[in-house]
Amino acid sequence: MGNCLTSVSKSKPLPIETLFKLPSSLPTWPPGEGFASGTIDLGGLQVCQISSFTKIWATHEGGPDGRGATFFEPSTVPEGFFMLGYYSQPNNLPLFGWVLAGKDVTADPSNGALKQPIGYTLVWSSESSKINQDGNGYIWLPTPPDGYKAVGHVVTNSPEKPSLDKIRCVRSDLTDVCETEAWIWGLGKEVNTNGFNIFSSRPTNRGTQALGVSTNTFIAQNGGDALSIACLKNVKANLSSMPNLSQIQALFQAYSPFIYFHPDEKYLPASVSWFFTNGALLYKKGEESKPVPIEPTGSNLPQGGSNDGAYWLDLPVDEAAKQQIKKGDLQDAGVYLHVKPMLGATFTDIAIWVWYPFNGPARVKVGPINISLDKIGQHVGDWEHVTLRVSNFNGELEGVYFSQHSGGQWVSASELEFQNGNKVVTYASLHGHAFYPKAGLVLQGNGSIGIRNDTAKSKMVMDSEARFVVVAADYLGSTIVEPPWLNYAREWGPTVGYDIEEEIKKVEKLLPGKLKTTFEKFVKGLPKEVLGEEGPTGPKMKNNWSGDEKV
């Protein structure tokens, strides 16, 4: 990202004045069809990623952390390509971004993929705003000709309307519905729905079959105005930009996470085959007295169907074997990769699944008191995942999704911790195994009371590159053979029957009076995954298998 002008010098530089780059250069990817070729044809509209910018305007207050935001014009746009919109980012992060530029490859002068706007509307000006800023900023919405849509704004530092040649609008059939995503800037330190705000944008419909493509331009919104910006659409629905198997392996070797476990962790991961061969049992409803040992690949597990309660897995009956299998086996453990197209096949998501035979009891902070719960939170079986999102234009890591109980968070590559080059550092929380990008404590609650998610580095660490297997990549057809256990639709642990009131009373004995009712109300409001009432379903049964990650 060259040509980035710094703002007025201050005693302490803003994070955005630093250009983020991955710790190591990108490798040369193995040969293939269209992956990492620099451009993608969306069906008459060829697009490329521009990550070189010229600063146009900046404000130094408002927005995340109250540090303002900066607005950039894409620079060094390749010959034949045109700008589709400008880029904006909060000042509290290093500069790391891109926007798409487009090239008309329809050879149709009357109904081409791109056309100039017929005018501009001034959406907002900073002239009357008493804010700390570099000059004045003006945000313009292109007025598209009939049959075309604007997919980005133009920003100027003077009140003159931009040139009509500055940007291009996109033919409507090559666009899709857009929505706001992260808040970039507004006049306050949080979103004021009645004021002026800048958001990042993303396609509304996202998933392995969805064709919406993010331009990564911003959306400017005045109060509750309807969105006037569209995203792009891969009408070609062509998956040629996706990586082949050797490219997947190279991508994973480049970015494969280190997973650090807390030094007090007793319940470590294992391979699925280790879990099966060390005594895990398949139970069938109505035949509970005759559990069946499971074959190493799960070949005798029922296939397909739905989570109807007819079958479930459980630990060995023998108590010693049960306690042993709960601990897992870190030396044997590996990760299972699900590779899928996202954002109209302009990105590849590599979901990295980790299997734990047992999820330990929750730990809760109640005011100044920390309590380790007994049964609450523990259950047999725990599937957790992190997801790498990689650009199909160049193979660069865009960000990582960290699954956390029933939700999770996307973290930009610019905010990640790395080790051994570009390998991502992740942390699994004590007992619950939720994934986090930084070591420390995350409290799941309201501040005074919550479930503790403790993470820390220890000697217990998994280098996921050492043992990984691609278990699913639908777009590769028969290249990948899915293991039978992946198509087992029922639960990987039994439904736990315990008296929650009794468990609450055990804890309340340890609490002073005023904290007892607070604790009881908090526990009863926890989701089932945290309460541990039942075992989890497998990766393929999760919504994110064919959809986007849950945020």
BAKOL-856752 format. One record per residue (C-alpha): x, y, z; residue in three letters; residue number from 1. Coordinates in steps of 0.2 Angstrom, whole numbers, plus 5000, padded with zeros to 4 digits. Each point is the difference from the previous one (the first is absolute). Layout:
% residues N
   east   north     up    aa     i
      X       Y      Z   ala   NUM
...
***
This chain:
% residues 551
   east   north     up    aa     i
   5000    5000   5000   met     1
   5011    5014   4994   gly     2
   4997    5019   4998   asn     3
   4992    5002   5017   cys     4
   5003    5017   5006   leu     5
   5001    5003   5019   thr     6
   4989    5012   5009   ser     7
   5006    5016   5009   val     8
   5014    4995   5012   ser     9
   4995    4997   5018   lys    10
   5010    4995   5015   ser    11
   4994    4982   4999   lys    12
   4997    4993   4982   pro    13
   4983    4992   4997   leu    14
   4999    4981   4997   pro    15
   4994    5004   4982   ile    16
   5016    5009   4996   glu    17
   5008    4982   5001   thr    18
   4998    4989   4985   leu    19
   4996    4982   5005   phe    20
   5009    4986   4991   lys    21
   5000    4982   5004   leu    22
   5016    4995   5009   pro    23
   5007    4990   4985   ser    24
   4998    5002   4982   ser    25
   4987    4989   4991   leu    26
   5007    4984   4993   pro    27
   4998    4996   4982   thr    28
   4984    4990   4999   trp    29
   5000    4983   4991   pro    30
   4993    5002   4982   pro    31
   4982    4998   4997   gly    32
   4985    5008   4990   glu    33
   4995    5017   5006   gly    34
   5005    5001   5018   phe    35
   5012    5014   5005   ala    36
   5001    5006   4982   ser    37
   4996    5018   5005   gly    38
   4983    5002   4991   thr    39
   4983    4991   5000   ile    40
   4987    5001   4987   asp    41
   4983    5002   5008   leu    42
   4991    4998   4983   gly    43
   5004    5014   4988   gly    44
   5007    5010   5015   leu    45
   5018    4996   5004   gln    46
   5006    5006   5017   val    47
   5017    5002   5009   cys    48
   5005    5005   5018   gln    49
   5008    5017   5002   ile    50
   5009    5002   5016   ser    51
   5010    5016   4996   ser    52
   4992    5016   5006   phe    53
   5002    5019   5000   thr    54
   4993    5009   5015   lys    55
   4986    5012   4996   ile    56
   4993    5006   5017   trp    57
   5001    4995   5019   ala    58
   4992    5004   5016   thr    59
   5008    4998   5017   his    60
   4985    4997   5011   glu    61
   4984    4990   5001   gly    62
   4999    4982   4994   gly    63
   5008    4985   5009   pro    64
   5010    5005   5015   asp    65
   4996    5018   4995   gly    66
   5015    5001   4989   arg    67
   4992    5004   4984   gly    68
   5001    4993   4982   ala    69
   5009    5002   4984   thr    70
   4994    5000   4982   phe    71
   5010    4994   4986   phe    72
   4999    5000   4981   glu    73
   5007    4984   4991   pro    74
   5016    5003   4991   ser    75
   5010    4991   4987   thr    76
   4984    4993   4992   val    77
   5005    4988   4985   pro    78
   4998    5005   4982   glu    79
   4982    4997   4995   gly    80
   4993    4999   5017   phe    81
   4990    5013   5009   phe    82
   4996    5005   5018   met    83
   4984    4994   5007   leu    84
   5001    5009   5017   gly    85
   5011    5007   5013   tyr    86
   5007    4992   5016   tyr    87
   4998    5006   5018   ser    88
   5007    4993   5016   gln    89
   5000    5005   5019   pro    90
   5017    5008   5006   asn    91
   5001    4988   5014   asn    92
   5007    4986   4989   leu    93
   5015    4998   4989   pro    94
   4996    5003   4981   leu    95
   4995    4984   4993   phe    96
   4986    4999   4986   gly    97
   4996    4999   4982   trp    98
   4986    5005   4988   val    99
   4995    4992   4984   leu   100
   5003    5008   4983   ala   101
   4990    4994   4985   gly   102
   5003    4998   4981   lys   103
   4986    4998   4987   asp   104
   5004    4984   4990   val   105
   4982    4998   4992   thr   106
   5006    5009   4984   ala   107
   4982    5008   5000   asp   108
   5002    5019   4998   pro   109
   4981    5003   5002   ser   110
   4997    4988   5015   asn   111
   5017    4998   5008   gly   112
   5004    4994   5017   ala   113
   5005    5018   5006   leu   114
   4994    5018   4996   lys   115
   5005    5017   5006   gln   116
   4988    5008   5013   pro   117
   4988    5013   4993   ile   118
   5004    5011   5015   gly   119
   5003    5001   5019   tyr   120
   4990    5003   5016   thr   121
   5009    5008   5015   leu   122
   4996    4988   5014   val   123
   5010    5009   5013   trp   124
   5013    5014   5003   ser   125
   5010    5003   5015   ser   126
   5000    5019   4997   glu   127
   4988    5004   5015   ser   128
   5007    4986   5011   ser   129
   5011    5007   5014   lys   130
   5011    4985   5000   ile   131
   5019    4998   5000   asn   132
   5003    4996   4982   gln   133
   5013    5002   4985   asp   134
   4991    5013   4990   gly   135
   4982    4997   4995   asn   136
   4993    4983   4993   gly   137
   4986    4998   4988   tyr   138
   4991    4983   4997   ile   139
   4991    4998   4983   trp   140
   4988    4987   4994   leu   141
   5001    4996   4981   pro   142
   4984    5002   4991   thr   143
   4999    4984   4988   pro   144
   4992    5000   4983   pro   145
   4985    4989   4998   asp   146
   5003    4982   5002   gly   147
   5016    5003   5010   tyr   148
   5004    5001   5018   lys   149
   5013    5009   5011   ala   150
   5011    4988   5010   val   151
   5011    5013   5009   gly   152
   5002    5019   5005   his   153
   5012    5013   4995   val   154
   5009    5011   5012   val   155
   5007    5017   4997   thr   156
   5009    5014   5010   asn   157
   4992    5014   4990   ser   158
   4981    5004   4997   pro   159
   5002    4998   4981   glu   160
   4990    4985   4993   lys   161
   5012    4986   4995   pro   162
   5003    4997   4982   ser   163
   4987    4988   4992   leu   164
   5016    4990   4994   asp   165
   5005    4997   5018   lys   166
   4990    4984   5003   ile   167
   4989    4987   4991   arg   168
   4983    4994   5004   cys   169
   4996    4981   4997   val   170
   4986    4992   4990   arg   171
   4986    4996   5012   ser   172
   5000    4981   4996   asp   173
   5018    4999   5005   leu   174
   4996    5007   5017   thr   175
   4992    4993   5016   asp   176
   4992    5006   5016   val   177
   5012    5008   5013   cys   178
   5000    5003   5019   glu   179
   5010    5009   5012   thr   180
   5013    4991   5010   glu   181
   5012    5008   5012   ala   182
   4999    5018   5006   trp   183
   5015    5010   4993   ile   184
   4996    5018   5005   trp   185
   4987    5012   5007   gly   186
   5000    5016   5010   leu   187
   4999    4991   5017   gly   188
   5009    4985   5008   lys   189
   4986    4988   4996   glu   190
   4987    4999   4986   val   191
   4987    5014   5000   asn   192
   4985    4993   4990   thr   193
   4994    5018   4997   asn   194
   5016    5007   4995   gly   195
   5013    4997   4986   phe   196
   5010    4984   4999   asn   197
   5012    4991   4990   ile   198
   4999    4981   4999   phe   199
   5010    4986   4991   ser   200
   4988    4990   4988   ser   201
   4997    4982   4996   arg   202
   4988    4990   4990   pro   203
   4984    4996   5009   thr   204
   4999    4982   4994   asn   205
   5016    4991   5004   arg   206
   5004    4981   4999   gly   207
   5007    4987   4989   thr   208
   4986    5002   4987   gln   209
   4998    5019   5001   ala   210
   5007    5010   4986   leu   211
   5002    5017   5009   gly   212
   5018    5008   4999   val   213
   5006    5013   5012   ser   214
   5008    5016   4992   thr   215
   5007    5004   5017   asn   216
   4994    5018   4997   thr   217
   4991    5010   5014   phe   218
   4982    5004   5002   ile   219
   4996    5018   5006   ala   220
   4983    5002   5009   gln   221
   4991    5015   5006   asn   222
   4988    4995   5014   gly   223
   4989    4986   4994   gly   224
   5002    5003   4982   asp   225
   4998    4984   4989   ala   226
   5016    4993   4993   leu   227
   5004    5007   4983   ser   228
   5016    4989   4997   ile   229
   5000    4983   4992   ala   230
   5013    4986   5001   cys   231
   5005    4990   4985   leu   232
   4994    4983   4994   lys   233
   5010    4985   4992   asn   234
   4987    4996   4987   val   235
   5012    4988   4991   lys   236
   4999    4990   5016   ala   237
   5016    4993   4995   asn   238
   5011    4992   5013   leu   239
   5016    5000   4990   ser   240
   5008    5013   5012   ser   241
   4999    4988   5014   met   242
   5016    4991   5005   pro   243
   5004    4982   4995   asn   244
   5005    4987   5013   leu   245
   5019    5003   4999   ser   246
   4996    5019   5001   gln   247
   4989    4996   5016   ile   248
   5015    4991   5008   gln   249
   5012    5014   4996   ala   250
   4987    5013   5007   leu   251
   4998    4990   5016   phe   252
   5019    4997   5002   gln   253
   5002    5019   4999   ala   254
   4987    5005   5012   tyr   255
   4996    4985   5011   ser   256
   4997    5005   5018   pro   257
   5009    4996   5015   phe   258
   4987    4996   5013   ile   259
   5006    5004   5018   tyr   260
   4991    4991   5015   phe   261
   4999    5007   5017   his   262
   5013    4993   5012   pro   263
   4986    4993   5011   asp   264
   4991    4992   4986   glu   265
   4995    4982   5004   lys   266
   4989    4996   4985   tyr   267
   5010    5001   4984   leu   268
   4996    4996   4982   pro   269
   5002    4983   4992   ala   270
   4997    4993   4982   ser   271
   4983    4993   4997   val   272
   5008    4983   4996   ser   273
   5009    5000   5017   trp   274
   4983    5004   5008   phe   275
   4991    4985   4991   phe   276
   5014    4987   5003   thr   277
   5002    5005   5019   asn   278
   4983    4994   5004   gly   279
   4987    5013   4994   ala   280
   4983    4992   4998   leu   281
   4985    5002   4989   leu   282
   4983    5000   5009   tyr   283
   4983    4997   4992   lys   284
   4984    5006   5008   lys   285
   4990    4985   5007   gly   286
   5016    4989   5000   glu   287
   5010    5010   5013   glu   288
   5006    4984   5008   ser   289
   5009    4994   4984   lys   290
   5012    5014   4995   pro   291
   5011    4997   4985   val   292
   5019    5003   4998   pro   293
   5004    5012   4986   ile   294
   5011    4996   4985   glu   295
   5016    5011   4998   pro   296
   4992    5010   4985   thr   297
   4983    4999   5007   gly   298
   4994    4989   4986   ser   299
   4987    4992   5011   asn   300
   4992    5016   5006   leu   301
   4983    5004   4992   pro   302
   5002    5011   4985   gln   303
   4989    5015   4996   gly   304
   4983    5003   5007   gly   305
   4998    5014   5013   ser   306
   5003    5003   5019   asn   307
   4985    4990   5005   asp   308
   5006    4993   5017   gly   309
   5001    4983   4993   ala   310
   5018    4998   5002   tyr   311
   5014    5008   5011   trp   312
   5018    4997   5004   leu   313
   5007    4998   5018   asp   314
   5016    4996   5009   leu   315
   5005    4982   5005   pro   316
   4990    4992   5014   val   317
   5016    4995   5010   asp   318
   5004    5014   5012   glu   319
   5019    4999   4997   ala   320
   4998    5000   4981   ala   321
   4988    5014   5002   lys   322
   5011    5011   5010   gln   323
   5015    4997   4988   gln   324
   4990    5004   4984   ile   325
   4994    5016   5008   lys   326
   5018    5007   5000   lys   327
   5002    4998   4981   gly   328
   5017    4997   4992   asp   329
   5009    5016   4994   leu   330
   5014    4989   4992   gln   331
   4987    4991   4989   asp   332
   4988    5015   4997   ala   333
   4999    5009   4983   gly   334
   4988    5012   4991   val   335
   4987    4997   4987   tyr   336
   4998    5012   4985   leu   337
   4984    5005   4991   his   338
   5004    5011   4985   val   339
   4986    5011   4993   lys   340
   4997    5015   4988   pro   341
   4994    5016   5008   met   342
   4995    5017   4993   leu   343
   4996    4994   4983   gly   344
   5016    4989   4999   ala   345
   5011    5015   5002   thr   346
   5006    4993   5017   phe   347
   5004    4983   5007   thr   348
   4995    4995   5017   asp   349
   5010    4986   5009   ile   350
   4990    4995   5015   ala   351
   5012    4991   5012   ile   352
   4991    4988   5011   trp   353
   5007    4993   5017   val   354
   4992    4985   5009   trp   355
   5000    4999   5019   tyr   356
   4993    4984   5009   pro   357
   4995    5011   5015   phe   358
   4995    5018   5004   asn   359
   5004    5004   5018   gly   360
   4989    5009   5013   pro   361
   4998    5018   4999   ala   362
   5009    5013   5011   arg   363
   4990    5015   5005   val   364
   5005    5017   5007   lys   365
   4987    5007   5012   val   366
   5005    5018   5006   gly   367
   5017    4997   5008   pro   368
   4998    4981   5002   ile   369
   5006    4987   4987   asn   370
   4991    4983   5001   ile   371
   5003    4984   4991   ser   372
   4983    4992   4996   leu   373
   4997    4982   5002   asp   374
   4989    4993   4986   lys   375
   4994    5016   4992   ile   376
   5009    5002   4983   gly   377
   5008    4983   4999   gln   378
   4994    4988   4986   his   379
   5007    4985   4990   val   380
   5006    5006   4983   gly   381
   5005    5017   4994   asp   382
   5003    5006   4982   trp   383
   5008    5017   4998   glu   384
   5007    5009   4985   his   385
   5010    5015   4994   val   386
   4998    5006   4982   thr   387
   5013    5007   4988   leu   388
   4994    5012   4987   arg   389
   5012    5002   4985   val   390
   4998    5011   4985   ser   391
   4999    4990   4983   asn   392
   5008    5015   4991   phe   393
   5017    4997   5008   asn   394
   4999    4987   5014   gly   395
   5002    5013   5014   glu   396
   4992    4997   5017   leu   397
   4986    5012   5003   glu   398
   4995    4996   5017   gly   399
   4995    4985   5012   val   400
   4984    4996   5008   tyr   401
   5001    4993   5018   phe   402
   4985    4990   5006   ser   403
   4995    5003   5018   gln   404
   4986    4990   5007   his   405
   4984    5004   4990   ser   406
   5008    5015   4991   gly   407
   5017    5007   4995   gly   408
   5010    5014   4993   gln   409
   5009    5004   4984   trp   410
   5017    5008   5003   val   411
   5010    5009   4986   ser   412
   5017    4993   4995   ala   413
   5007    5017   5006   ser   414
   4994    4996   5018   glu   415
   5006    4982   5001   leu   416
   5015    4993   5009   glu   417
   5012    4990   4989   phe   418
   5014    4987   5003   gln   419
   5013    4992   4988   asn   420
   4996    5012   4986   gly   421
   4982    5001   4995   asn   422
   4993    4987   5012   lys   423
   4985    5006   5010   val   424
   5001    4999   5019   val   425
   4984    4994   5009   thr   426
   4995    4997   5018   tyr   427
   4987    4986   5006   ala   428
   4991    5005   5016   ser   429
   5002    4990   5015   leu   430
   4987    4986   5001   his   431
   4988    5008   4987   gly   432
   5013    5000   4986   his   433
   4993    5016   4992   ala   434
   5012    5008   4988   phe   435
   5008    5017   5003   tyr   436
   5013    5011   4991   pro   437
   5009    5006   5016   lys   438
   5005    4992   5016   ala   439
   4991    5006   5016   gly   440
   4982    5000   5007   leu   441
   4984    5003   4991   val   442
   4985    5001   5011   leu   443
   4984    4993   4992   gln   444
   4987    5010   5010   gly   445
   4996    5018   5005   asn   446
   5016    5005   5009   gly   447
   4996    4996   5018   ser   448
   4995    4982   4996   ile   449
   5005    4989   4986   gly   450
   5007    4983   4994   ile   451
   5019    5002   5000   arg   452
   5009    4996   4984   asn   453
   5019    4999   5005   asp   454
   5013    4998   4987   thr   455
   5019    5000   5002   ala   456
   5016    4993   4991   lys   457
   5007    4983   5007   ser   458
   5010    4986   4995   lys   459
   4984    4992   4994   met   460
   4999    5006   4982   val   461
   4994    4992   4983   met   462
   5008    5005   4984   asp   463
   4986    4996   4989   ser   464
   5011    4998   4985   glu   465
   5007    4984   5007   ala   466
   4984    4990   4999   arg   467
   4986    5007   4988   phe   468
   4989    4992   4988   val   469
   4988    5008   4988   val   470
   4983    4991   5003   val   471
   4989    5010   4989   ala   472
   5001    5012   4985   ala   473
   4984    4998   4990   asp   474
   5006    5010   4985   tyr   475
   5014    4988   4997   leu   476
   4988    4986   4996   gly   477
   5006    4982   5003   ser   478
   5018    5006   5004   thr   479
   4996    5000   5019   ile   480
   4991    4984   5008   val   481
   4991    5005   5015   glu   482
   5003    4989   5015   pro   483
   4984    4991   5006   pro   484
   5000    5009   5017   trp   485
   4998    5016   4991   leu   486
   4982    4995   4994   asn   487
   4995    4994   5018   tyr   488
   4985    5012   5003   ala   489
   4997    4996   5018   arg   490
   5008    5006   5016   glu   491
   5018    4996   5005   trp   492
   4995    4999   5019   gly   493
   4985    4995   5010   pro   494
   4987    5012   5007   thr   495
   5006    5004   5018   val   496
   4987    4998   5013   gly   497
   5004    5010   5016   tyr   498
   4990    5011   5012   asp   499
   5005    5018   4995   ile   500
   4992    5006   5016   glu   501
   5010    4989   5011   glu   502
   5016    5006   4990   glu   503
   4995    5018   5003   ile   504
   4998    4997   5019   lys   505
   5017    4992   5001   lys   506
   5008    5016   4994   val   507
   4988    5012   5010   glu   508
   5007    4993   5016   lys   509
   5016    5008   4995   leu   510
   4993    5017   4996   leu   511
   4995    5014   5011   pro   512
   4981    5004   5001   gly   513
   4999    5014   4987   lys   514
   5009    4990   4987   leu   515
   4989    4984   5001   lys   516
   4985    5006   4990   thr   517
   5012    5009   4987   thr   518
   5009    4983   4998   phe   519
   4984    4990   4998   glu   520
   4992    5012   4987   lys   521
   5017    5000   4990   phe   522
   5001    4981   5000   val   523
   4982    4997   4994   lys   524
   5003    5012   4986   gly   525
   5015    4991   4993   leu   526
   4998    4991   4983   pro   527
   4999    4981   4999   lys   528
   5018    4999   4993   glu   529
   5006    5007   5016   val   530
   4989    4991   5012   leu   531
   5006    4984   4992   gly   532
   4983    4992   4999   glu   533
   5004    4990   4984   glu   534
   5014    4994   4989   gly   535
   5004    5010   4985   pro   536
   4996    4996   4982   thr   537
   5015    4998   4987   gly   538
   5007    5013   4989   pro   539
   4989    4996   4985   lys   540
   4984    5004   5010   met   541
   5006    5017   5005   lys   542
   4992    5015   4991   asn   543
   5017    5007   4995   asn   544
   5003    4984   4990   trp   545
   4991    5007   4985   ser   546
   4998    5018   5007   gly   547
   5011    5014   5005   asp   548
   5007    5000   5018   glu   549
   4988    5006   5013   lys   550
   5003    5019   5005   val   551
***
